[in-house]
Amino acid sequence: MPTRQTGLFEQRELQSSSDSDETYFANFDGLCEPINPGGVATYGIIIKKGEETIFEGGGLAFAKPWSDEASNNVAEYSAAIRALEWLSMSKLQDSPIVLRGDSRLIINQLRRDFKVKATRIKILHQRAMALLKEFRNLKLEWVDRSKNAEADRLSRLAYRKFRTETKSARLS
């Protein structure tokens, strides 16, 4: 199982043993703890082909920890963007893909059902929309939080890892 260090924690790329289901499911989630906004924003993503996990990862969102930029919405957009970047780098532009998140706001903004008003979010929204244009068979899907537990777990793992590393750095 190849691994590589890319940012906050190791991401694992897993080998698929079955090509029976050609649909890729990319779940994303983000959080901002211990306060929102202004805490530490992290994300988690998990990508499956059919039922088999082929990639999982997470890390810091596109916001400096403990800044006004750090928020749940920034974390959610960071997760969606990272998932789309992985799918793009994996050359899956023609594959059937379902991009799933439990943030109604983000999914509806990406569908263009809701307007994007916040300046910080507009930049992330534009980046996500540019990535979405690369895909020819991608569906956006809102899922209940209970059906997004794996991506949530990865975002929480990224948060705990950040807190552990910064605590260790202060003690050194």
RARAQUI-V21718 format. One record per residue. PSI is psi as a letter, one per 40 degrees, with the letter a starting at -180 (999 if undefined). OMEGA is omega as a letter, one per 30 degrees, with the letter a starting at -180 (NA if undefined). D_LAST is the distance of its C-alpha to the last C-alpha in whole Angstrom. Layout:
psi:PSI omega:OMEGA d_last:D_LAST
psi:PSI omega:OMEGA d_last:D_LAST
This chain:
psi:h omega:a d_last:33
psi:i omega:l d_last:32
psi:i omega:l d_last:28
psi:i omega:l d_last:26
psi:h omega:a d_last:23
psi:g omega:l d_last:23
psi:b omega:a d_last:21
psi:d omega:l d_last:19
psi:i omega:a d_last:20
psi:h omega:l d_last:23
psi:h omega:a d_last:26
psi:h omega:l d_last:29
psi:h omega:a d_last:32
psi:i omega:a d_last:35
psi:h omega:l d_last:38
psi:h omega:a d_last:41
psi:e omega:a d_last:44
psi:h omega:l d_last:47
psi:e omega:a d_last:48
psi:d omega:l d_last:51
psi:h omega:a d_last:49
psi:e omega:a d_last:49
psi:h omega:l d_last:47
psi:h omega:l d_last:43
psi:h omega:a d_last:41
psi:h omega:l d_last:38
psi:h omega:l d_last:37
psi:i omega:l d_last:34
psi:i omega:l d_last:32
psi:i omega:l d_last:29
psi:i omega:l d_last:28
psi:h omega:a d_last:26
psi:i omega:f d_last:24
psi:e omega:l d_last:24
psi:i omega:l d_last:26
psi:h omega:f d_last:29
psi:i omega:l d_last:29
psi:e omega:l d_last:25
psi:b omega:l d_last:23
psi:h omega:a d_last:21
psi:h omega:l d_last:24
psi:i omega:a d_last:24
psi:i omega:l d_last:27
psi:i omega:l d_last:28
psi:i omega:l d_last:31
psi:h omega:a d_last:33
psi:h omega:a d_last:36
psi:i omega:l d_last:39
psi:h omega:a d_last:43
psi:b omega:l d_last:45
psi:e omega:a d_last:43
psi:h omega:l d_last:41
psi:h omega:l d_last:37
psi:e omega:l d_last:37
psi:i omega:l d_last:33
psi:i omega:a d_last:31
psi:i omega:l d_last:27
psi:i omega:l d_last:25
psi:a omega:l d_last:23
psi:i omega:l d_last:22
psi:i omega:l d_last:25
psi:f omega:l d_last:27
psi:h omega:l d_last:25
psi:h omega:l d_last:22
psi:i omega:l d_last:20
psi:f omega:l d_last:21
psi:i omega:l d_last:24
psi:d omega:l d_last:27
psi:d omega:a d_last:28
psi:h omega:l d_last:26
psi:i omega:l d_last:29
psi:d omega:a d_last:30
psi:d omega:l d_last:33
psi:d omega:l d_last:31
psi:d omega:l d_last:29
psi:d omega:l d_last:32
psi:d omega:l d_last:33
psi:d omega:l d_last:30
psi:d omega:l d_last:31
psi:d omega:l d_last:35
psi:d omega:l d_last:34
psi:d omega:l d_last:32
psi:d omega:l d_last:34
psi:d omega:l d_last:37
psi:d omega:l d_last:35
psi:d omega:l d_last:35
psi:d omega:l d_last:38
psi:d omega:l d_last:39
psi:d omega:l d_last:38
psi:e omega:l d_last:39
psi:f omega:a d_last:43
psi:f omega:a d_last:44
psi:d omega:a d_last:46
psi:e omega:a d_last:49
psi:i omega:l d_last:48
psi:h omega:a d_last:48
psi:i omega:l d_last:45
psi:h omega:l d_last:44
psi:h omega:a d_last:41
psi:h omega:l d_last:40
psi:i omega:a d_last:38
psi:e omega:l d_last:38
psi:h omega:l d_last:38
psi:d omega:a d_last:42
psi:d omega:a d_last:41
psi:d omega:a d_last:39
psi:d omega:a d_last:42
psi:d omega:l d_last:45
psi:d omega:l d_last:43
psi:d omega:l d_last:43
psi:e omega:a d_last:47
psi:f omega:l d_last:48
psi:d omega:l d_last:49
psi:i omega:l d_last:47
psi:i omega:l d_last:46
psi:h omega:a d_last:43
psi:d omega:a d_last:42
psi:h omega:a d_last:39
psi:d omega:a d_last:38
psi:d omega:a d_last:34
psi:d omega:l d_last:36
psi:d omega:a d_last:39
psi:d omega:l d_last:37
psi:d omega:l d_last:35
psi:d omega:l d_last:39
psi:d omega:l d_last:40
psi:d omega:l d_last:38
psi:d omega:a d_last:38
psi:d omega:l d_last:42
psi:d omega:l d_last:42
psi:d omega:l d_last:41
psi:d omega:a d_last:43
psi:d omega:l d_last:46
psi:d omega:a d_last:45
psi:h omega:a d_last:46
psi:e omega:a d_last:50
psi:f omega:a d_last:50
psi:h omega:l d_last:47
psi:h omega:l d_last:47
psi:h omega:a d_last:45
psi:h omega:l d_last:45
psi:h omega:l d_last:43
psi:i omega:l d_last:42
psi:i omega:a d_last:42
psi:d omega:a d_last:38
psi:d omega:l d_last:39
psi:e omega:a d_last:40
psi:f omega:a d_last:37
psi:d omega:a d_last:34
psi:d omega:l d_last:33
psi:d omega:l d_last:32
psi:d omega:l d_last:31
psi:d omega:a d_last:29
psi:d omega:l d_last:27
psi:d omega:l d_last:26
psi:d omega:l d_last:24
psi:d omega:l d_last:23
psi:d omega:l d_last:21
psi:d omega:a d_last:20
psi:d omega:l d_last:18
psi:d omega:l d_last:17
psi:d omega:a d_last:15
psi:d omega:l d_last:14
psi:d omega:a d_last:12
psi:d omega:a d_last:11
psi:d omega:l d_last:10
psi:d omega:l d_last:9
psi:d omega:a d_last:6
psi:d omega:l d_last:5
psi:d omega:a d_last:6
psi:e omega:a d_last:4
psi:999 omega:NA d_last:0
